[in-house]
């Protein structure tokens, strides 16, 4: 890959930004034209200023679309001339539309205090999660593009101005442990294809084995630090049995484990559980109990009504009823255009939410309710992680009786069970534990199954189908959930960071 635009997710994210800009421009032009035409047609009957509201909305949409399109072209130039690099990152906070954050160079203590130029909603899509990793493409002295691990969505960031502000922001980031975070693996840098990786029994440290020479980079003599060596009878005499999680290196062939398993190249249960532990938060207030889907119809379950879109339909219906009630009171003639505009918007919202509920919401909740009430659940171990693209909860599943070095079997995204202000309320209290998977009777067109996990005696509703290991994009998804690292060394706290 020669530039950041070669990453498929980055190209798609940039195209979505361009389409959103074009859509805003077209909507603004149509709104301005409609407001002007209505103003000319009803100039004698409508009061002066009746079209100011739609005209103002059209102008705002047009200017916003033009600014977004300019930003998309600027990001395209930057992404087309540079490559992605992964950096430890820390959010510090900010005011208005610019949110301050600090990136650290992956190979040293150099820090880059930046301001993310984006709305709060856009910035939340790339806010660095508990792992604190962001992708960067650009020049920190001029500006560049930020993205969550994976290459999208995209926002623009510019350097902070003012030496005092920059030093204060860096000091706050350093207090969050930015200088001590491990260096993430570079997405477009030189990889490590020459070695196979296997995780040992320490805190996610690695034992590297060369497939060409079959020589362990960690000598078998160091195994004594973990467990006493064991020997078993082999075809040619005693064979050394390394402790669990370490690799037996054959003298005349590629590295193999005694149980026949090859050293894993992706994150294992040990690594993902460590990530989940770092991301875990203290359990908050318990969620309000809701009806059991096994005993009542789905429409009596509060969370399923929300997933189906019933709440949105009721809100839109309430607005329409309020506008109708005001119209029946006989408002003044000068308020009729505003009332007409409010009624049109409310009716459009009701039609849209009703269409979404009938075409997508109802079929989805029927499948989820059917899956949640199936018997004979499949027992699994879960690891609770959070997707850096928006912070949605994700469950990674493993076999119930596997080891610490087992690879994941599947991934299931979840609907945040809590309210908008506290979306994590209602998630499992522990980042790892047992779960029962119900369902697998309904499949998507791609062959993915719909399952519902039951944890602590209640269901967690998925936001998509169950993605099994081996599918397209599965390794990239795991790398996004738990960004891989190249080293576990940290910068000494006594060394002062160099601010760029």
PyMOL commands that set and color helices and strands:
alter all, ss='L'
color gray80, all
select helices_A, chain A and resi 4-6+8-41+52-81+120-124+163-175+178-180+220-225+269-279+298-300+302-308+310-328+333-372+420-422+474-481
alter helices_A, ss='H'
color red, helices_A
select strands_A, chain A and resi 85-95+98-104+111-117+133-139+143-147+154-159+195-199+206-210+230-234+237-241+378-386+393-399+410-413+432-443+449-455+458-460+467-468
alter strands_A, ss='S'
color yellow, strands_A
deselect
rebuild
show_as cartoon
